Amino acid sequence: MFNEAMEKGKVVAKRNAERSKRIRELREQLNQIVTKSTFAGSQYDKESFAAQAQGLKRQIEALEATVD
């Protein structure tokens, strides 16, 4: 029984680590998009970057809301 709890704890810890890593990656992508949009020339480019940023924000929020 103790071993089962330890194994479950390891699985949860691994999932949490993977989720944290994915959140960091998405935030880095978001930062890159924000930087690109700052220097975007056309309105179309700015709107495109804004849509990408919004999608990444939703993904980050969904991952942060996930609970094991």
C-alpha positions as CSV (number, residue, x, y, z in Angstrom):
1,M,0.0,0.0,0.0
2,F,2.8,2.4,0.8
3,N,4.6,1.4,-2.4
4,E,1.4,2.2,-4.4
5,A,1.2,5.6,-2.8
6,M,4.9,6.3,-3.6
7,E,4.4,5.2,-7.2
8,K,1.3,7.4,-7.6
9,G,3.3,10.3,-6.0
10,K,6.1,9.8,-8.6
11,V,3.6,9.8,-11.4
12,V,1.9,13.0,-10.2
13,A,5.3,14.7,-9.7
14,K,6.3,13.7,-13.2
15,R,3.1,15.1,-14.7
16,N,3.4,18.3,-12.7
17,A,7.0,18.7,-14.0
18,E,5.9,18.1,-17.6
19,R,3.1,20.6,-17.2
20,S,5.4,23.2,-15.7
21,K,7.9,22.7,-18.5
22,R,5.1,23.1,-21.1
23,I,3.8,26.3,-19.4
24,R,7.4,27.7,-19.5
25,E,7.7,26.9,-23.2
26,L,4.3,28.5,-24.0
27,R,5.2,31.6,-22.0
28,E,8.5,31.9,-24.0
29,Q,6.5,31.6,-27.2
30,L,4.1,34.2,-25.9
31,N,7.0,36.6,-25.1
32,Q,8.4,36.1,-28.6
33,I,5.1,36.9,-30.2
34,V,4.7,40.0,-28.1
35,T,8.2,41.1,-29.2
36,K,7.4,40.5,-32.8
37,S,4.1,42.3,-32.6
38,T,5.8,45.3,-31.1
39,F,7.8,45.7,-34.4
40,A,5.0,44.5,-36.7
41,G,4.4,47.0,-39.5
42,S,0.9,46.2,-40.8
43,Q,-2.3,46.1,-39.0
44,Y,-2.8,42.5,-40.4
45,D,0.5,41.4,-38.8
46,K,-0.5,43.0,-35.4
47,E,-3.9,41.3,-35.5
48,S,-2.3,37.9,-36.4
49,F,0.1,38.2,-33.5
50,A,-2.7,39.2,-31.2
51,A,-4.7,36.1,-32.2
52,Q,-1.7,33.9,-31.7
53,A,-1.0,35.4,-28.3
54,Q,-4.6,34.9,-27.2
55,G,-4.5,31.2,-28.2
56,L,-1.3,30.8,-26.2
57,K,-2.8,32.6,-23.2
58,R,-5.8,30.2,-23.3
59,Q,-3.4,27.2,-23.4
60,I,-1.4,28.4,-20.5
61,E,-4.6,29.1,-18.4
62,A,-5.9,25.6,-19.2
63,L,-2.7,24.0,-18.1
64,E,-2.5,26.1,-14.9
65,A,-6.1,25.1,-14.1
66,T,-5.3,21.4,-14.4
67,V,-5.1,19.7,-11.1
68,D,-3.9,16.1,-10.4
